Amino acid sequence: MKYVYLSIILLALSCGSPKKTSTPKEETRTEENVEAPLAVEDELIVVLKNPKNVANAKALITNSGLTWDKMLFDSETTKIALIKVPADKRDFWLKRLQESGEFKSVELNGIMKTQDVIKREESTFLSFRKTECFGDCPVYDVSVDKEGNVTYNGKKYVVEEGTREFKLTDKEFSALKEKLNKNDFSSYKEVYDNPKIMDLPSTFITHKGKQVQIRLWSDEVPAELIDVHEYLQGLLIDKKFFD
């Protein structure tokens, strides 16, 4: 009986003693890494005006804080690149790059747009471009496709600024082809110039994968190229695009 009473007393004491409570561990809070939202960009397709000046065009893009992404099409006479611009500044850069003088065209990329631009460039039969001088020399671009469709873009010192389109008659297109076929276009020099003479505009004629620059109209320039130049200018003057 003594052991029974002792057990009851010990049980009572244990029940009456305060229970140990476990202290919950403090939860450690970690700051979530909040990533800055990615900048939204739009893609522009640019066709270089002078395919021999890729470095200049790329420098213009990178120095402007834009991204030169990749070359979409690369041949001796045609360079087409993809660049990225901030989406909220898209219209600004479209206008700015079009006015830069480095690009033949600047367009917003879209569904099948790249293939459209490449197809347009590959269908070009002849392109003809006049650059600036220190005075009021007419500045414009002209392209003729393989169907005789002409796209004129007047830049400065012309009667008609902006883009105009027309189609050569069969007779006019045949005459142009005949003048170009008088000699192998690939046989012409790439540049006819005298760098010692200042303030001369350049004329760029591109045909059959070759670009010829004429800055000095001297006896060295083949008669066939002079004939093509005069014929094209005559057609544009007849349209009253410039005087």
C-alpha positions as CSV (number, residue, x, y, z in Angstrom):
1,M,0.0,0.0,0.0
2,K,2.9,2.3,0.8
3,Y,4.0,2.1,-2.9
4,V,0.5,2.7,-4.1
5,Y,0.2,6.0,-2.1
6,L,3.7,7.0,-3.3
7,S,2.7,6.5,-6.9
8,I,-0.5,8.6,-6.5
9,I,1.5,11.4,-4.9
10,L,4.1,11.4,-7.7
11,L,1.4,11.4,-10.3
12,A,-0.3,14.4,-8.7
13,L,2.9,16.3,-8.5
14,S,3.7,15.7,-12.1
15,C,0.2,16.8,-13.2
16,G,0.4,20.0,-11.2
17,S,3.9,21.0,-12.4
18,P,3.9,23.6,-15.2
19,K,4.2,22.2,-18.7
20,K,7.2,23.2,-20.8
21,T,6.0,25.0,-23.9
22,S,8.2,24.9,-27.0
23,T,9.2,28.2,-28.3
24,P,8.3,28.4,-31.9
25,K,11.3,29.1,-34.1
26,E,11.4,32.5,-35.5
27,E,10.5,32.5,-39.1
28,T,13.2,34.0,-41.2
29,R,11.8,36.2,-43.9
30,T,13.7,36.5,-47.1
31,E,13.2,39.4,-49.5
32,E,11.9,38.2,-52.8
33,N,14.1,39.1,-55.7
34,V,12.0,41.4,-57.7
35,E,13.2,41.5,-61.3
36,A,12.9,44.6,-63.3
37,P,10.5,44.3,-66.2
38,L,12.1,43.6,-69.5
39,A,12.1,46.5,-71.9
40,V,9.7,46.0,-74.8
41,E,11.4,46.3,-78.2
42,D,10.2,46.5,-81.8
43,E,12.1,45.1,-84.8
44,L,13.0,47.2,-87.8
45,I,14.2,46.0,-91.1
46,V,16.8,48.3,-92.7
47,V,18.2,48.1,-96.3
48,L,21.6,49.8,-96.5
49,K,21.9,52.5,-99.0
50,N,25.6,51.8,-99.6
51,P,26.4,48.1,-99.1
52,K,30.0,48.9,-98.9
53,N,29.5,51.0,-95.7
54,V,28.2,48.3,-93.3
55,A,30.6,49.6,-90.6
56,N,29.1,53.1,-90.8
57,A,25.6,51.9,-90.6
58,K,26.3,49.6,-87.7
59,A,28.1,52.4,-85.9
60,L,25.1,54.7,-86.3
61,I,22.8,52.1,-84.8
62,T,25.0,51.2,-81.8
63,N,26.0,54.8,-81.1
64,S,22.3,55.7,-81.0
65,G,21.9,53.2,-78.2
66,L,20.0,50.7,-80.4
67,T,20.6,47.1,-81.1
68,W,22.1,45.8,-84.3
69,D,20.6,42.2,-84.2
70,K,21.7,40.4,-87.3
71,M,22.2,40.5,-91.1
72,L,19.1,39.1,-92.8
73,F,20.5,39.2,-96.4
74,D,24.0,39.8,-97.4
75,S,25.2,40.1,-101.0
76,E,27.6,42.4,-102.8
77,T,24.9,44.9,-103.7
78,T,22.3,44.3,-101.1
79,K,22.6,44.4,-97.3
80,I,19.5,43.9,-95.2
81,A,19.7,44.0,-91.4
82,L,17.4,43.6,-88.4
83,I,17.7,46.1,-85.6
84,K,15.8,46.6,-82.4
85,V,14.4,49.8,-81.0
86,P,12.4,50.6,-77.8
87,A,8.7,50.0,-78.6
88,D,7.6,53.4,-77.1
89,K,10.1,55.2,-79.4
90,R,9.4,53.2,-82.6
91,D,7.9,56.0,-84.6
92,F,10.7,58.4,-83.6
93,W,13.4,55.9,-84.7
94,L,11.5,55.0,-88.0
95,K,11.6,58.7,-89.0
96,R,15.1,59.4,-87.6
97,L,16.7,56.4,-89.4
98,Q,14.9,57.1,-92.6
99,E,16.4,60.6,-92.5
100,S,19.9,59.5,-91.6
101,G,21.0,58.9,-95.2
102,E,22.4,55.5,-94.4
103,F,19.4,53.4,-95.4
104,K,17.5,52.9,-98.6
105,S,14.4,51.8,-96.6
106,V,13.5,51.4,-92.9
107,E,10.4,49.3,-92.2
108,L,8.6,47.8,-89.2
109,N,9.1,44.0,-89.1
110,G,6.0,41.9,-89.3
111,I,4.6,38.6,-90.6
112,M,6.6,37.6,-93.7
113,K,8.0,41.1,-93.8
114,T,11.6,39.9,-94.1
115,Q,10.8,37.8,-97.1
116,D,8.8,40.6,-98.7
117,V,11.8,43.0,-98.4
118,I,14.2,40.4,-99.8
119,K,11.9,39.6,-102.7
120,R,11.6,43.3,-103.5
121,E,15.3,43.8,-103.5
122,E,15.9,40.6,-105.6
123,S,13.3,41.8,-108.2
124,T,15.1,45.0,-108.8
125,F,16.4,45.4,-112.3
126,L,18.3,48.6,-111.8
127,S,18.7,51.2,-109.0
128,F,19.9,54.7,-109.5
129,R,20.8,57.1,-106.7
130,K,22.0,60.7,-106.5
131,T,23.7,62.1,-103.4
132,E,24.2,65.6,-102.0
133,C,26.8,68.2,-102.8
134,F,27.6,71.4,-100.9
135,G,25.0,73.2,-103.1
136,D,21.5,72.5,-104.3
137,C,22.2,69.3,-106.2
138,P,19.0,67.1,-106.6
139,V,19.0,64.2,-104.2
140,Y,16.8,61.2,-105.0
141,D,16.6,57.4,-105.4
142,V,15.1,55.5,-108.3
143,S,14.6,51.7,-108.6
144,V,13.3,49.9,-111.7
145,D,12.0,46.3,-111.2
146,K,12.1,43.5,-113.7
147,E,8.6,44.4,-115.0
148,G,9.5,48.0,-115.7
149,N,7.8,49.5,-112.6
150,V,9.6,52.6,-111.3
151,T,9.8,53.8,-107.8
152,Y,11.1,57.3,-107.3
153,N,11.9,58.9,-103.9
154,G,12.7,62.6,-104.0
155,K,14.8,63.8,-101.0
156,K,16.2,67.3,-101.5
157,Y,16.3,70.1,-104.1
158,V,13.7,68.4,-106.3
159,V,10.3,69.5,-107.5
160,E,8.6,66.3,-106.2
161,E,9.6,65.2,-102.8
162,G,8.5,61.8,-101.4
163,T,7.7,58.6,-103.2
164,R,6.1,58.4,-106.7
165,E,5.5,55.3,-108.8
166,F,5.0,54.9,-112.5
167,K,5.6,52.2,-115.2
168,L,7.8,52.4,-118.2
169,T,6.2,51.8,-121.5
170,D,7.4,48.8,-123.4
171,K,9.4,51.1,-125.7
172,E,11.1,52.9,-122.8
173,F,12.0,49.7,-121.0
174,S,13.4,48.1,-124.1
175,A,15.5,51.2,-124.7
176,L,16.9,51.1,-121.2
177,K,17.7,47.4,-121.5
178,E,19.4,48.0,-124.8
179,K,21.7,50.7,-123.4
180,L,22.6,48.5,-120.4
181,N,23.4,45.6,-122.7
182,K,25.8,47.4,-124.9
183,N,28.6,46.3,-122.6
184,D,29.1,43.8,-119.8
185,F,28.2,45.7,-116.7
186,S,30.6,43.7,-114.6
187,S,33.5,45.1,-116.7
188,Y,33.0,48.6,-115.4
189,K,35.2,50.0,-112.5
190,E,33.5,50.3,-109.1
191,V,34.4,54.0,-108.8
192,Y,35.1,56.8,-111.2
193,D,36.4,59.7,-109.1
194,N,39.2,62.1,-108.4
195,P,39.3,62.6,-104.6
196,K,41.3,65.8,-105.0
197,I,38.2,67.5,-106.4
198,M,35.8,68.6,-103.7
199,D,32.0,69.2,-103.7
200,L,30.8,66.7,-106.3
201,P,27.7,64.6,-105.9
202,S,27.9,60.9,-106.5
203,T,25.7,58.8,-108.8
204,F,25.3,55.2,-107.9
205,I,24.1,52.8,-110.6
206,T,23.5,49.2,-109.5
207,H,22.7,46.4,-112.0
208,K,23.2,42.7,-112.2
209,G,24.8,42.4,-108.7
210,K,27.3,45.3,-109.2
211,Q,27.3,48.8,-108.0
212,V,29.2,51.6,-109.9
213,Q,29.8,55.0,-108.3
214,I,30.4,57.9,-110.6
215,R,31.6,61.1,-108.9
216,L,33.6,62.7,-111.6
217,W,32.1,62.7,-115.1
218,S,35.3,62.6,-117.1
219,D,36.4,60.9,-120.3
220,E,37.3,57.9,-118.2
221,V,33.6,57.1,-117.6
222,P,32.3,54.7,-120.3
223,A,30.0,56.2,-122.9
224,E,27.4,53.5,-122.1
225,L,27.1,54.6,-118.5
226,I,26.8,58.2,-119.5
227,D,24.0,57.2,-121.9
228,V,22.1,55.3,-119.2
229,H,22.5,58.2,-116.8
230,E,21.2,60.8,-119.3
231,Y,18.3,58.5,-120.4
232,L,17.1,57.9,-116.8
233,Q,17.4,61.6,-115.9
234,G,15.5,62.5,-119.1
235,L,12.6,60.2,-118.1
236,L,12.4,61.8,-114.6
237,I,12.6,65.4,-116.0
238,D,9.7,64.5,-118.3
239,K,7.7,63.5,-115.2
240,K,8.6,66.9,-113.8
241,F,10.1,65.3,-110.7
242,F,13.0,67.8,-110.8
243,D,14.3,70.5,-113.2
